[in-house]
Amino acid sequence: MAPSREEFLRALTDTNESLKHILETLRAAYTNDMKDDDLRIIFTTMNNFDPKASRIEELLDEINNSAYGQQVHQGNTNPEGWDQIKDKYEELRKLEEDMKQVFEQCLNTLGIKA
């Protein structure tokens, strides 16, 4: 079953906001005093996640540009086309959880609570 218009928009917004929050936290944590080992761990972790981050961006674009996404953004409370993007939406939700775990791992390396 398709999420409500509000749930759909909130999920897309939450994904963007989560990315921004975590990246801002990592940027704020970066200092010249960081241990080389910690930097290597973080860079390796982030590089390993990069293909998934690219996929998140692709999915957001595909979902937002889909007929369903366009109808939702135009205020339609009963949009059509959910079946065409359902799998992408579910993949996005899964990748978002993966992303949060990766960033939390980076923050833990730095001794920072997310």
TATAWO-V269838 format. One record per residue. N is the residue number from 1. RES is the residue in one small letter. PSI is psi in whole degrees, -180 to 180 (999 if undefined). NEAR is the number of other ideal C-beta (glycine too) atoms within 8 Angstrom. Layout:
[[N;RES;PSI;NEAR] [N;RES;PSI;NEAR]]
This chain:
[[1;m;139;2] [2;a;145;8] [3;p;160;8] [4;s;163;6] [5;r;-44;10] [6;e;-43;6] [7;e;-42;8] [8;f;-50;12] [9;l;-40;10] [10;r;-41;8] [11;a;-43;12] [12;l;-41;11] [13;t;-43;8] [14;d;-39;9] [15;t;-48;12] [16;n;-44;9] [17;e;-38;8] [18;s;-46;11] [19;l;-49;10] [20;k;-47;8] [21;h;-47;8] [22;i;-43;13] [23;l;-40;9] [24;e;-39;8] [25;t;-43;12] [26;l;-43;12] [27;r;-44;7] [28;a;-30;6] [29;a;-20;9] [30;y;125;6] [31;t;164;5] [32;n;-14;3] [33;d;1;3] [34;m;145;9] [35;k;141;5] [36;d;-39;6] [37;d;-42;6] [38;d;-42;10] [39;l;-43;9] [40;r;-44;8] [41;i;-46;10] [42;i;-47;12] [43;f;-41;8] [44;t;-45;8] [45;t;-46;12] [46;m;-41;10] [47;n;-38;7] [48;n;-30;7] [49;f;-15;11] [50;d;-44;8] [51;p;-36;6] [52;k;-37;11] [53;a;-41;9] [54;s;-40;8] [55;r;-38;10] [56;i;-46;14] [57;e;-43;8] [58;e;-47;8] [59;l;-43;13] [60;l;-45;12] [61;d;-47;8] [62;e;-42;10] [63;i;-47;14] [64;n;-34;10] [65;n;-5;7] [66;s;163;12] [67;a;-42;9] [68;y;-49;14] [69;g;-43;11] [70;q;-42;10] [71;q;-41;11] [72;v;-47;12] [73;h;-24;8] [74;q;-1;6] [75;g;4;5] [76;n;124;8] [77;t;-8;5] [78;n;62;4] [79;p;154;12] [80;e;155;7] [81;g;10;10] [82;w;-41;9] [83;d;-29;5] [84;q;-23;8] [85;i;-1;13] [86;k;-49;9] [87;d;-38;6] [88;k;-42;11] [89;y;-45;13] [90;e;-39;8] [91;e;-41;10] [92;l;-45;14] [93;r;-42;9] [94;k;-46;8] [95;l;-33;12] [96;e;-41;12] [97;e;-43;8] [98;d;-44;10] [99;m;-45;15] [100;k;-40;10] [101;q;-41;8] [102;v;-46;13] [103;f;-37;13] [104;e;-37;9] [105;q;-43;9] [106;c;-45;13] [107;l;-39;14] [108;n;-37;8] [109;t;-35;10] [110;l;-3;10] [111;g;29;4] [112;i;137;8] [113;k;135;3] [114;a;999;7]]
